[in-house]
């Protein structure tokens, strides 16, 4: 996995959650949740582990995640509030 593939996966997951919320707001809970769950499982097939910076005891005060993939690749995602 590379950084562009990870970016695409995270975009798809977040968009799926937004879509599920909108469908639930419209009253279609059962179908929406099942479809979104299947899509999320398929989309995250290459993920091995996700850990917060704090849990990994990184020497930083930043919020973030370490994302490890089954193919051995690893990414650090820093969360910065812009507003």
CNS distance restraints for C-alpha pairs under 8 A (distance, minus, plus):
assign (resid   1 and name CA) (resid   5 and name CA) 6.04 0.50 0.50
assign (resid   1 and name CA) (resid   6 and name CA) 6.83 0.50 0.50
assign (resid   1 and name CA) (resid  46 and name CA) 7.99 0.50 0.50
assign (resid   1 and name CA) (resid  69 and name CA) 7.38 0.50 0.50
assign (resid   1 and name CA) (resid  71 and name CA) 7.08 0.50 0.50
assign (resid   1 and name CA) (resid  73 and name CA) 6.34 0.50 0.50
assign (resid   2 and name CA) (resid   6 and name CA) 6.32 0.50 0.50
assign (resid   2 and name CA) (resid  73 and name CA) 7.60 0.50 0.50
assign (resid   3 and name CA) (resid   7 and name CA) 6.07 0.50 0.50
assign (resid   3 and name CA) (resid  75 and name CA) 7.67 0.50 0.50
assign (resid   4 and name CA) (resid   8 and name CA) 6.18 0.50 0.50
assign (resid   5 and name CA) (resid   9 and name CA) 6.16 0.50 0.50
assign (resid   6 and name CA) (resid  10 and name CA) 6.16 0.50 0.50
assign (resid   7 and name CA) (resid  11 and name CA) 6.13 0.50 0.50
assign (resid   8 and name CA) (resid  12 and name CA) 6.13 0.50 0.50
assign (resid   9 and name CA) (resid  13 and name CA) 6.20 0.50 0.50
assign (resid   9 and name CA) (resid  43 and name CA) 6.33 0.50 0.50
assign (resid   9 and name CA) (resid  44 and name CA) 7.26 0.50 0.50
assign (resid  10 and name CA) (resid  14 and name CA) 6.16 0.50 0.50
assign (resid  11 and name CA) (resid  15 and name CA) 6.00 0.50 0.50
assign (resid  12 and name CA) (resid  16 and name CA) 5.95 0.50 0.50
assign (resid  12 and name CA) (resid  43 and name CA) 7.77 0.50 0.50
assign (resid  13 and name CA) (resid  17 and name CA) 6.30 0.50 0.50
assign (resid  13 and name CA) (resid  40 and name CA) 6.29 0.50 0.50
assign (resid  13 and name CA) (resid  43 and name CA) 7.49 0.50 0.50
assign (resid  14 and name CA) (resid  18 and name CA) 6.28 0.50 0.50
assign (resid  15 and name CA) (resid  19 and name CA) 6.10 0.50 0.50
assign (resid  16 and name CA) (resid  20 and name CA) 6.05 0.50 0.50
assign (resid  16 and name CA) (resid  36 and name CA) 6.25 0.50 0.50
assign (resid  16 and name CA) (resid  39 and name CA) 7.93 0.50 0.50
assign (resid  16 and name CA) (resid  40 and name CA) 7.76 0.50 0.50
assign (resid  17 and name CA) (resid  21 and name CA) 6.16 0.50 0.50
assign (resid  17 and name CA) (resid  36 and name CA) 7.38 0.50 0.50
assign (resid  18 and name CA) (resid  22 and name CA) 6.26 0.50 0.50
assign (resid  19 and name CA) (resid  23 and name CA) 6.17 0.50 0.50
assign (resid  20 and name CA) (resid  24 and name CA) 6.04 0.50 0.50
assign (resid  20 and name CA) (resid  29 and name CA) 7.99 0.50 0.50
assign (resid  20 and name CA) (resid  32 and name CA) 5.67 0.50 0.50
assign (resid  20 and name CA) (resid  33 and name CA) 6.45 0.50 0.50
assign (resid  20 and name CA) (resid  36 and name CA) 6.60 0.50 0.50
assign (resid  21 and name CA) (resid  25 and name CA) 6.10 0.50 0.50
assign (resid  22 and name CA) (resid  26 and name CA) 6.34 0.50 0.50
assign (resid  23 and name CA) (resid  27 and name CA) 6.43 0.50 0.50
assign (resid  23 and name CA) (resid  28 and name CA) 5.37 0.50 0.50
assign (resid  23 and name CA) (resid  29 and name CA) 6.68 0.50 0.50
assign (resid  23 and name CA) (resid  32 and name CA) 6.25 0.50 0.50
assign (resid  24 and name CA) (resid  28 and name CA) 5.11 0.50 0.50
assign (resid  24 and name CA) (resid  29 and name CA) 4.66 0.50 0.50
assign (resid  24 and name CA) (resid  32 and name CA) 7.03 0.50 0.50
assign (resid  28 and name CA) (resid  32 and name CA) 6.09 0.50 0.50
assign (resid  29 and name CA) (resid  33 and name CA) 6.01 0.50 0.50
assign (resid  30 and name CA) (resid  34 and name CA) 6.35 0.50 0.50
assign (resid  31 and name CA) (resid  35 and name CA) 6.16 0.50 0.50
assign (resid  32 and name CA) (resid  36 and name CA) 6.02 0.50 0.50
assign (resid  33 and name CA) (resid  37 and name CA) 5.94 0.50 0.50
assign (resid  34 and name CA) (resid  38 and name CA) 6.29 0.50 0.50
assign (resid  35 and name CA) (resid  39 and name CA) 6.23 0.50 0.50
assign (resid  36 and name CA) (resid  40 and name CA) 6.03 0.50 0.50
assign (resid  37 and name CA) (resid  41 and name CA) 6.22 0.50 0.50
assign (resid  38 and name CA) (resid  42 and name CA) 6.25 0.50 0.50
assign (resid  39 and name CA) (resid  43 and name CA) 6.02 0.50 0.50
assign (resid  40 and name CA) (resid  44 and name CA) 6.12 0.50 0.50
assign (resid  41 and name CA) (resid  45 and name CA) 6.27 0.50 0.50
assign (resid  46 and name CA) (resid  69 and name CA) 5.54 0.50 0.50
assign (resid  46 and name CA) (resid  70 and name CA) 5.41 0.50 0.50
assign (resid  46 and name CA) (resid  71 and name CA) 7.24 0.50 0.50
assign (resid  47 and name CA) (resid  67 and name CA) 7.44 0.50 0.50
assign (resid  47 and name CA) (resid  68 and name CA) 6.26 0.50 0.50
assign (resid  47 and name CA) (resid  69 and name CA) 4.42 0.50 0.50
assign (resid  47 and name CA) (resid  70 and name CA) 5.91 0.50 0.50
assign (resid  48 and name CA) (resid  67 and name CA) 7.78 0.50 0.50
assign (resid  48 and name CA) (resid  68 and name CA) 5.46 0.50 0.50
assign (resid  48 and name CA) (resid  69 and name CA) 4.74 0.50 0.50
assign (resid  48 and name CA) (resid  70 and name CA) 5.17 0.50 0.50
assign (resid  49 and name CA) (resid  67 and name CA) 6.05 0.50 0.50
assign (resid  49 and name CA) (resid  68 and name CA) 5.11 0.50 0.50
assign (resid  49 and name CA) (resid  69 and name CA) 6.85 0.50 0.50
assign (resid  50 and name CA) (resid  65 and name CA) 6.61 0.50 0.50
assign (resid  50 and name CA) (resid  66 and name CA) 5.70 0.50 0.50
assign (resid  50 and name CA) (resid  67 and name CA) 4.69 0.50 0.50
assign (resid  50 and name CA) (resid  68 and name CA) 6.29 0.50 0.50
assign (resid  51 and name CA) (resid  55 and name CA) 6.30 0.50 0.50
assign (resid  51 and name CA) (resid  56 and name CA) 6.48 0.50 0.50
assign (resid  51 and name CA) (resid  65 and name CA) 5.56 0.50 0.50
assign (resid  51 and name CA) (resid  66 and name CA) 5.20 0.50 0.50
assign (resid  51 and name CA) (resid  67 and name CA) 6.70 0.50 0.50
assign (resid  52 and name CA) (resid  56 and name CA) 6.21 0.50 0.50
assign (resid  52 and name CA) (resid  63 and name CA) 7.54 0.50 0.50
assign (resid  52 and name CA) (resid  64 and name CA) 5.76 0.50 0.50
assign (resid  52 and name CA) (resid  65 and name CA) 4.37 0.50 0.50
assign (resid  52 and name CA) (resid  66 and name CA) 6.08 0.50 0.50
assign (resid  53 and name CA) (resid  57 and name CA) 6.10 0.50 0.50
assign (resid  53 and name CA) (resid  58 and name CA) 5.42 0.50 0.50
assign (resid  53 and name CA) (resid  60 and name CA) 7.62 0.50 0.50
assign (resid  53 and name CA) (resid  62 and name CA) 7.63 0.50 0.50
assign (resid  53 and name CA) (resid  63 and name CA) 6.46 0.50 0.50
assign (resid  53 and name CA) (resid  64 and name CA) 5.38 0.50 0.50
assign (resid  53 and name CA) (resid  65 and name CA) 5.52 0.50 0.50
assign (resid  53 and name CA) (resid  66 and name CA) 6.57 0.50 0.50
assign (resid  54 and name CA) (resid  58 and name CA) 6.23 0.50 0.50
assign (resid  54 and name CA) (resid  63 and name CA) 7.64 0.50 0.50
assign (resid  62 and name CA) (resid  78 and name CA) 6.75 0.50 0.50
assign (resid  62 and name CA) (resid  79 and name CA) 7.20 0.50 0.50
assign (resid  62 and name CA) (resid  80 and name CA) 7.81 0.50 0.50
assign (resid  63 and name CA) (resid  78 and name CA) 5.98 0.50 0.50
assign (resid  63 and name CA) (resid  79 and name CA) 5.34 0.50 0.50
assign (resid  63 and name CA) (resid  80 and name CA) 7.34 0.50 0.50
assign (resid  64 and name CA) (resid  76 and name CA) 7.08 0.50 0.50
assign (resid  64 and name CA) (resid  77 and name CA) 5.33 0.50 0.50
assign (resid  64 and name CA) (resid  78 and name CA) 4.20 0.50 0.50
assign (resid  64 and name CA) (resid  79 and name CA) 5.06 0.50 0.50
assign (resid  65 and name CA) (resid  76 and name CA) 5.70 0.50 0.50
assign (resid  65 and name CA) (resid  77 and name CA) 5.08 0.50 0.50
assign (resid  65 and name CA) (resid  78 and name CA) 6.54 0.50 0.50
assign (resid  66 and name CA) (resid  74 and name CA) 7.05 0.50 0.50
assign (resid  66 and name CA) (resid  75 and name CA) 5.69 0.50 0.50
assign (resid  66 and name CA) (resid  76 and name CA) 4.52 0.50 0.50
assign (resid  66 and name CA) (resid  77 and name CA) 6.33 0.50 0.50
assign (resid  67 and name CA) (resid  74 and name CA) 5.63 0.50 0.50
assign (resid  67 and name CA) (resid  75 and name CA) 5.08 0.50 0.50
assign (resid  67 and name CA) (resid  76 and name CA) 6.24 0.50 0.50
assign (resid  67 and name CA) (resid  77 and name CA) 7.60 0.50 0.50
assign (resid  68 and name CA) (resid  72 and name CA) 6.92 0.50 0.50
assign (resid  68 and name CA) (resid  73 and name CA) 6.13 0.50 0.50
assign (resid  68 and name CA) (resid  74 and name CA) 4.48 0.50 0.50
assign (resid  68 and name CA) (resid  75 and name CA) 6.52 0.50 0.50
assign (resid  69 and name CA) (resid  73 and name CA) 5.37 0.50 0.50
assign (resid  69 and name CA) (resid  74 and name CA) 6.15 0.50 0.50
